[in-house]
Amino acid sequence: VEYYHVQGSGLLCFTFIMSQNDNRTSESTLFVDHEDVRHCISVLTTDTTTTSERDNALMQLRAIFDKYLECPSLLDANLEEIISCLTKSARLQFHEKNSHTLSALYALSKVRGRKRIQRFFPHETRDVEPVFHALQNMTLNPSTSFDTGPQSWESAYVLWLWLEMLSLVPFDCAVLSSDAFVPSLIQMAKTHLSLAGPVRETAASCLASWLNRPDLNAELDSFLEWSHDILVQFQQSPANKNVMLVIGVMETLTRLLKCNTTNQMHFKMEPLWKTALNIAETNSTMILRKLFTKWFARMGCAYMPPRIAS
């Protein structure tokens, strides 16, 4: 800063002199914790560290990311580097140690948003089965408020996100080594649709993305029939404790309409109209009413004629 007097006025004026290399206003500089984040990631991805050290590093990462909840875009300049380091470690071998890296990815997605971090996930065909088997072998344990280590549901959340990204890769499912991959994936997703929490949302989004693939038309028809049966059972006995499952089913159906790349999805969902209307008119659960409203709106938009650009 330069100070100078204006002659004859008695005023003190000043000017700011900034060098051409001054980056104090850039996002990369405002992310002041990037060195601490690198250190924590190094601890999480090193095999020689103890479980206690990884727990402490994970706790520190959560605290750092939470500081940027009000302005998460400050993380963008370092986002690819962070996700690349964590996913590279997870790809080497999906075992118990990597639950820390997956929990770190969840902490990042909580701040920056799952869609933003998802685009940086590895998306090669060879990743499909390892990611699926890691999710398949996972046991979801209830979280505890005093546990500062990795939570199994956080790992499941991230693995569903990863599988959703892999569903967009253009390959034929017939090239996979296991013929039971698709049925097992759909069955596991159906199980997770009844969970309460973020895992249900990512499972529904992932399932919808896979069912929208052109090589899974038969599986899509089978899922829609199963969904109709679930809705009919709930309509006949709304107090049967299946509210979470119905919520998961509706989340999947609304997502199917959103990411549909053809104009046939709304025709396939026509048998659901009457049952959905009856449930929406009689059920007072706020989340269900919101999902039914979203489903009705997207179904209505699908029937509207396309607008031709002039």
C-alpha positions in Angstrom: 0.0 0.0 0.0 1.3 3.5 -0.9 0.3 6.5 1.1 0.6 10.1 -0.1 -0.7 13.6 0.8 -2.8 15.7 -1.6 -1.0 19.1 -1.6 -3.1 21.9 -0.1 -5.9 19.7 1.0 -4.6 18.0 4.1 -6.0 14.7 2.9 -4.2 11.4 3.3 -4.8 9.1 0.3 -3.6 5.6 -0.5 -3.4 3.2 -3.4 -3.2 -0.6 -3.5 -0.2 -1.9 -5.5 -0.7 -5.6 -6.4 1.8 -7.6 -8.2 0.9 -9.5 -11.4 1.5 -12.8 -9.5 -0.9 -12.0 -6.6 -3.5 -14.8 -6.6 -5.2 -14.0 -3.3 -8.6 -13.8 -4.9 -8.4 -17.2 -6.7 -10.3 -20.2 -5.5 -7.1 -22.3 -5.3 -5.5 -19.9 -2.9 -8.6 -19.5 -0.8 -8.7 -23.2 -0.1 -6.1 -22.7 2.6 -6.3 -26.2 4.0 -5.1 -28.0 0.9 -1.8 -29.0 2.5 -3.6 -30.5 5.5 -5.9 -32.4 3.2 -3.0 -33.8 1.3 -1.4 -35.0 4.5 -4.6 -36.6 5.7 -5.1 -38.4 2.4 -1.5 -39.6 2.5 -2.3 -41.2 5.9 -5.5 -42.8 4.6 -3.8 -44.3 1.5 -0.7 -45.6 3.2 -0.8 -49.3 4.1 1.7 -48.9 7.0 -0.5 -46.6 9.0 -2.4 -47.9 12.0 -6.2 -47.9 12.3 -6.0 -45.2 15.0 -4.0 -43.0 12.7 -6.5 -43.4 9.8 -9.4 -42.7 12.2 -7.7 -39.5 13.3 -7.0 -38.5 9.7 -10.6 -39.2 8.6 -11.9 -37.1 11.5 -9.6 -34.2 10.6 -10.7 -34.5 6.9 -14.4 -34.3 8.0 -13.7 -31.2 10.1 -11.9 -29.5 7.2 -14.5 -30.2 4.6 -17.3 -29.1 6.9 -15.7 -25.6 7.1 -16.5 -25.1 3.4 -20.3 -26.0 3.6 -21.2 -22.3 3.0 -19.0 -21.9 0.0 -18.1 -25.4 -1.4 -17.0 -24.1 -4.8 -13.7 -23.2 -3.1 -12.8 -26.9 -3.2 -13.3 -27.1 -7.0 -9.7 -26.3 -8.0 -8.4 -29.3 -5.9 -11.4 -31.5 -6.3 -10.1 -33.8 -9.1 -6.8 -34.2 -7.3 -8.5 -35.2 -4.0 -10.9 -37.7 -5.6 -8.2 -39.2 -7.9 -6.0 -39.9 -4.9 -8.8 -41.5 -2.9 -10.3 -43.6 -5.7 -6.8 -44.7 -6.8 -6.3 -46.2 -3.4 -9.7 -47.8 -3.3 -9.2 -49.4 -6.8 -6.0 -51.2 -5.7 -7.9 -53.6 -3.4 -11.4 -53.3 -1.9 -10.8 -54.4 1.6 -11.5 -53.2 5.1 -8.7 -50.6 5.1 -10.3 -48.8 2.1 -13.4 -48.0 4.1 -11.6 -45.0 5.4 -11.0 -43.7 1.8 -14.7 -44.3 0.9 -15.8 -42.5 4.0 -13.6 -39.6 3.1 -15.3 -39.5 -0.3 -18.7 -39.4 1.4 -17.5 -36.4 3.6 -16.5 -34.6 0.4 -19.8 -35.4 -1.4 -21.8 -34.1 1.6 -20.1 -30.7 1.2 -19.7 -30.4 -2.6 -22.6 -32.6 -3.8 -22.7 -36.1 -5.1 -23.2 -35.0 -8.8 -20.1 -32.8 -8.7 -17.7 -35.4 -7.3 -19.3 -38.3 -9.3 -17.9 -37.0 -12.6 -14.3 -37.5 -11.4 -14.8 -41.2 -10.5 -12.9 -43.8 -12.6 -15.2 -45.2 -15.2 -13.7 -48.1 -17.0 -15.4 -51.4 -17.7 -12.9 -53.3 -15.6 -14.1 -51.4 -12.5 -17.7 -52.6 -12.7 -17.4 -56.0 -11.1 -14.8 -55.1 -8.4 -17.0 -52.2 -7.2 -20.1 -54.4 -7.3 -18.4 -57.2 -5.3 -17.1 -54.7 -2.7 -20.7 -53.5 -2.2 -22.1 -57.0 -2.2 -19.7 -58.1 0.5 -20.4 -55.2 2.7 -22.5 -55.5 5.9 -24.4 -52.3 6.7 -24.1 -51.7 10.4 -26.0 -49.0 12.3 -24.0 -45.9 13.0 -23.3 -44.6 16.5 -22.8 -41.0 17.5 -19.6 -41.7 19.3 -17.9 -43.6 16.5 -15.4 -41.3 14.7 -14.2 -44.0 12.3 -15.6 -45.0 9.0 -19.3 -46.0 8.7 -20.3 -48.9 6.5 -23.3 -46.9 5.1 -20.9 -44.2 4.0 -18.9 -46.8 2.0 -22.2 -48.2 0.5 -23.3 -44.7 -0.5 -20.0 -44.0 -2.4 -20.0 -47.4 -4.1 -23.6 -46.9 -5.3 -22.5 -43.5 -6.7 -19.5 -45.2 -8.4 -21.8 -47.9 -9.9 -24.1 -45.3 -11.3 -21.2 -43.6 -13.0 -20.1 -46.9 -14.5 -23.6 -47.5 -15.8 -23.0 -44.7 -18.3 -20.1 -46.5 -19.9 -21.1 -47.8 -23.3 -20.4 -51.5 -23.1 -22.5 -54.7 -23.4 -23.3 -56.3 -20.1 -22.7 -59.7 -21.9 -18.9 -59.0 -21.8 -18.9 -59.2 -18.0 -17.5 -62.5 -16.6 -20.5 -63.1 -14.4 -23.9 -63.8 -15.9 -25.5 -63.2 -12.6 -24.2 -59.6 -12.3 -27.4 -57.8 -13.5 -29.9 -59.9 -11.5 -27.7 -59.6 -8.4 -27.3 -55.9 -8.8 -31.1 -55.4 -9.2 -31.9 -57.6 -6.2 -29.3 -55.8 -4.0 -30.7 -52.5 -5.1 -34.3 -53.6 -4.2 -33.0 -54.5 -0.7 -31.4 -51.1 -0.2 -34.5 -49.3 -1.4 -36.1 -50.1 2.0 -33.4 -48.4 4.0 -33.8 -45.1 5.7 -31.1 -42.7 4.8 -28.9 -41.5 2.0 -28.0 -45.0 0.8 -31.6 -45.5 -0.4 -31.4 -42.4 -2.5 -28.1 -43.4 -4.2 -29.4 -47.0 -4.7 -32.5 -45.7 -6.4 -30.6 -43.3 -8.6 -28.1 -46.1 -9.6 -30.8 -48.6 -10.3 -32.7 -46.2 -12.5 -29.5 -45.4 -14.4 -28.8 -49.1 -15.1 -32.4 -49.9 -16.0 -32.2 -47.1 -18.6 -29.6 -49.0 -20.6 -30.8 -50.3 -23.9 -29.5 -53.8 -23.2 -31.6 -54.2 -20.0 -35.2 -53.7 -21.4 -36.3 -57.1 -20.1 -35.0 -56.2 -16.6 -36.8 -52.9 -16.8 -40.2 -54.5 -17.6 -39.7 -57.0 -14.7 -38.8 -54.1 -12.3 -41.9 -52.2 -13.3 -44.1 -55.2 -12.6 -42.5 -55.6 -9.2 -43.0 -51.9 -8.5 -46.7 -52.2 -9.3 -47.0 -55.2 -7.0 -45.4 -53.2 -4.2 -47.7 -50.3 -4.7 -50.8 -52.5 -4.8 -49.8 -54.2 -1.6 -49.3 -50.8 0.1 -52.6 -49.6 -1.2 -54.4 -52.6 0.3 -52.6 -52.4 3.6 -51.0 -48.9 4.2 -50.0 -49.9 7.7 -47.8 -52.8 6.7 -44.5 -51.0 7.6 -43.4 -50.8 4.0 -43.4 -47.0 3.7 -39.6 -46.9 3.2 -39.7 -49.4 0.4 -42.5 -47.5 -1.3 -40.5 -44.3 -1.0 -37.5 -46.1 -2.6 -39.7 -47.4 -5.4 -41.1 -44.0 -6.1 -37.6 -42.4 -6.1 -36.5 -45.0 -8.7 -39.6 -44.4 -10.9 -39.2 -40.6 -10.9 -35.5 -41.0 -11.7 -36.3 -43.4 -14.5 -38.5 -40.7 -16.1 -35.8 -38.1 -15.7 -32.9 -39.9 -17.2 -34.9 -41.8 -19.9 -33.3 -41.4 -23.3 -36.3 -42.8 -25.3 -39.9 -41.8 -25.5 -41.4 -45.1 -24.4 -40.9 -45.0 -20.6 -44.2 -43.3 -19.9 -46.1 -45.9 -21.9 -44.5 -48.7 -19.9 -45.5 -46.9 -16.7 -49.2 -46.5 -17.6 -50.4 -49.5 -15.5 -49.1 -47.6 -12.4 -51.4 -44.6 -12.9 -54.5 -45.8 -11.1 -52.7 -47.3 -8.1 -50.5 -44.2 -7.7 -53.5 -41.9 -7.8 -55.3 -43.9 -5.1 -52.3 -43.9 -2.8 -51.7 -40.2 -3.3 -55.3 -39.3 -2.4 -55.4 -41.4 0.7 -51.8 -41.3 2.1 -50.7 -38.3 4.2 -47.0 -39.1 4.4 -45.2 -35.9 3.2 -42.3 -37.5 1.5 -44.6 -39.9 -0.4 -46.9 -37.1 -1.5 -43.9 -35.1 -2.8 -42.6 -38.1 -4.8 -46.0 -38.9 -6.2 -46.4 -35.2 -7.3 -43.0 -35.3 -8.9 -43.9 -38.6 -10.7 -47.2 -37.2 -11.9 -45.5 -34.0 -13.2 -42.9 -36.0 -15.1 -45.5 -38.4 -16.6 -47.6 -35.4 -17.7 -44.6 -33.7 -19.3 -43.7 -37.0 -21.1 -47.1 -36.9 -22.8 -46.8 -33.4 -24.0 -45.8 -32.9 -27.7 -42.2 -31.9 -28.2 -41.4 -28.2 -28.8 -39.7 -27.7 -32.2 -37.0 -25.1 -32.2 -37.8 -22.3 -34.7 
